[in-house]
Structure formats: structure tokens, C-alpha cells
Amino acid sequence: MPTSRSPSRNAKFPPPARRRPYWPLIPIGILIAAVAIVAALPASVIIRVLPRDVRAEELSGTIWHGVAGKLVVDGLDAGALEWRLHPLGLLHGALDVDVHWVKLGMRIDAVASIDRAGLTASAVRGGGPVADLRNLGVPRAWRGTADIALSKLTTDFSRIGTIVGDAKFADVASDEIAGGADLGGYLVRFGGAAGGLTAMIEDTGGPLRVRATVSIDQARRRGLLSGTLAARPDAPQGVQAAVDDIARVRGRDAQGSVPVDLEFTF
């Protein structure tokens, strides 16, 4: 008799497929859920991670993308802040954010990391009227506009730790100098660390030729500007007279410049 061609038992009943383990998906699911929860948290949660000397008010939005309509730092009105949070920073106990800071006409954008020790910012760009920072240390008599480009800024919210980069100032004037005459523009190049912050200053044109160094003592809230200045031939009469008054006391060097040492408080 011919051999039966009926299918084998294995063909009729194939072995059950091996199940894939699903446990590796559990951490991914937890992470997705955590991100969703964080995204839904109100902006007011940020208060829990702010240092003691910093207060945020008029909060709106979420912790992911929120606005503090008013910041108070060490009792001073420090403007308003908008932020966009990078949630992975929470894994190492910090807030990594893109920030947009506004105080009247002064506006600054930066990438920042904030924790209980303070703030570290990079790619700090912006500017505006310097008079809008009067309650944050700019002397009341001074005016002008600033264009800021810093590569690094650190602070513990009470004093600056490091500041590196440039700030350009235009249309500088002071009610206390030459009757408020225009003093031109200046480039300030920052560098240094806490206890020894310094800045190099040079003019970018205008009635004064300036080369100077500023040293800042944050503990005493004092600064010292040391260098030389000279009035250019086309300087306004008030500027020429102010430089001549200083020269009568300090004299002039071989190049005709007047040495200056000016102490100020902030």
C-alpha cells in the first residue's frame, strides 16, 4: 500500500511562539509617565527649588513652560522671567532652562542651569537702556544703551561668581560729568572670579580716548577704575573742561593722557 502523506504531528501542532519579555519596557513607560506629569505641573512648583533670597511672583503656565511676572532677588525688583524647561536636568537635581528675562526695556536671553547653589548661564545675549537697571546697581546719574554678549555667568544670587564676555555701551552720559554731555561708546571685556572680578575698558569712538581696568570688590560693594583718558580735539567744551580739571590735579603722561583712579560704590 502506498505510504500515507498525512502531515506530521509537528506540522499540525507547531510549538508555541516564545513570548518576548516586556519588563524592559517598564522603565520607559515610567519615564514617559513622569515626563507627562512634570509637563502638567503648575509653574508655582518652581518656588520649591529657588534659593532663600529669590522670590517668584505672578506665576503662570507650567513648570515646563512658564512665566514669573515678578522676580525679587535679595529684596530688589529683578524684572520678569519666561522659561522653557529641559526635563532631563531634573535627573541631576537642577533646572536646565532656556530663559528670557525682561526688566523694563532691558531684555536678556540665555541658556541656564539653576540649582540650590545658584545659577550658571551661557550664551547670554541681549541689551537695552542701562537706566532700567538702576535698582540693581547702576548709578542713577548714568544713561546709555548696552549690547551684551557673555559666554559664561555664574552667581549664587547674592554675588557674581564668574563673568566672561563683552558688553558694548553706546550714547553713554552722566548728569554728574560735563553737564550730561554725550561721552561716546565703550567696550567692556569681563573676566575673573569671585573676590577678583575685573573688566577691561576701551572707547569705541567719541569725545574721550579711554584705556582702563575696573576691579570689583563684591564683599564691600566697591569698585575701582584705573587707567588713562584724554579728550579728543572735537570733544564738546564741557568734556574738554572736565578732563582739564582732572589734569590740574593728576597731571598728564607723555602721550598727553590723564591718569585716573576712580572709586565707586554699587
Secondary structure by P-SEA (a helix, b strand, c coil): ccccccccccccccccccccccccaaaaaaaaaaaaaaaacccccccccccccccccccccccccccccbbbccccccbbbbbbbccccccccccccbbbbbcccbbbbbbbcccccbbbbccccccccccccccccccccccbbbbbbbcccccccccccccccbbbbcbbbbcccccccccbbbbbbbbbcccbbbbbbbbccccccccbbbbbbccccbbbbbbbbbbcccccaaaaaaaaaaaaacccccccbbbbbbbbcc
